[in-house]
Amino acid sequence: MNLVSEMNKKVNRIHHLKKTEDLSSNALAKRLKIDVRMVRKVLNGQKVYPSHYTRVAARYGLPVEEVTEQMEQGNQWCYKCEAWLPREEFYEKGSGGFRHRGGLCQKKNG
């Protein structure tokens, strides 16, 4: 299951509990074991995104909608090429991060 569908399930659960049990934001957050800020955003009608996507968007100065769309398609941002590339063109580092393979980097070789 991808991150967006998991987030949508949480949003639906928040709306359902708010309608049926009329709980406060803090009570909803505690019951669902999620951050109260997320509950408040959902109840205020704001769009919520997985935190990983918002961190990537903030780090590279990209719109979070673009990041969500590209990452759901299996792409990853290369900060050297400044482009979205297929995840297969990256290799995993020991710390769990990913780096673009040097021979495939468009900016380095272009």
C-alpha positions in Angstrom: 0.0 0.0 0.0 1.4 3.4 -0.9 1.7 6.4 1.4 -1.0 8.4 -0.1 -3.7 5.7 0.2 -2.6 5.2 3.9 -3.0 8.9 4.4 -6.4 8.9 2.8 -7.5 6.1 5.1 -6.5 8.1 8.1 -8.3 11.2 6.8 -11.5 9.1 6.3 -11.2 7.6 9.8 -10.9 11.1 11.3 -14.0 12.3 9.5 -15.9 9.2 10.5 -15.1 9.5 14.2 -15.8 13.2 14.3 -19.3 12.6 12.8 -20.2 9.6 14.9 -18.6 10.4 18.3 -18.0 14.2 18.1 -14.6 14.0 19.8 -12.2 16.9 20.3 -9.0 17.1 18.2 -6.9 16.0 21.1 -9.1 13.0 21.8 -9.2 12.0 18.1 -5.4 12.2 17.9 -4.9 10.1 21.0 -7.4 7.5 19.9 -5.9 7.2 16.4 -2.3 7.5 17.7 -1.5 10.3 15.3 -0.3 13.9 15.7 -2.9 16.4 16.8 -1.7 18.9 14.1 -2.7 16.5 11.4 -6.1 16.1 12.9 -6.6 19.8 13.1 -5.5 20.2 9.4 -8.0 17.6 8.4 -10.8 19.1 10.4 -10.0 22.6 8.9 -10.3 21.2 5.4 -6.6 21.5 4.6 -5.0 18.9 2.4 -2.5 16.6 4.2 0.4 14.8 2.7 2.7 12.1 4.1 5.5 13.8 6.1 8.2 12.2 3.9 6.8 14.0 0.9 6.5 17.4 2.6 10.2 17.1 3.8 11.4 16.3 0.3 9.4 19.2 -1.1 10.8 21.6 1.5 14.4 20.4 1.1 14.5 20.9 -2.7 12.0 23.8 -3.0 9.5 21.9 -5.0 5.7 21.9 -4.8 4.4 19.1 -2.6 1.8 18.2 -5.2 4.6 17.5 -7.8 6.6 15.5 -5.2 3.6 13.4 -4.4 2.8 12.7 -8.0 6.3 11.9 -9.0 7.1 9.7 -6.0 3.9 7.7 -6.4 5.0 7.0 -10.0 8.3 5.6 -8.6 10.6 8.5 -9.5 13.2 10.1 -7.3 14.7 13.6 -7.4 18.4 13.9 -8.3 19.7 17.2 -6.8 22.7 17.1 -9.1 20.6 16.6 -12.3 17.8 18.7 -10.9 15.3 16.3 -12.5 13.0 13.4 -11.6 14.5 10.1 -12.6 13.4 6.4 -12.2 14.2 4.9 -8.8 16.2 2.1 -10.6 18.9 4.7 -11.5 19.8 5.1 -7.8 21.7 2.9 -5.5 21.1 2.5 -1.7 23.7 3.7 0.7 24.3 1.9 3.9 22.5 4.5 6.0 19.2 3.9 4.0 19.6 7.0 1.8 19.7 6.8 -2.0 22.2 8.4 -4.3 22.1 8.7 -8.1 24.6 6.5 -9.8 27.5 8.7 -11.1 27.6 7.2 -14.6 23.9 8.0 -15.1 24.0 11.6 -13.8 23.0 13.9 -16.6 24.5 17.0 -15.2 27.8 15.3 -14.4 28.1 13.7 -17.8 26.3 16.3 -19.9 
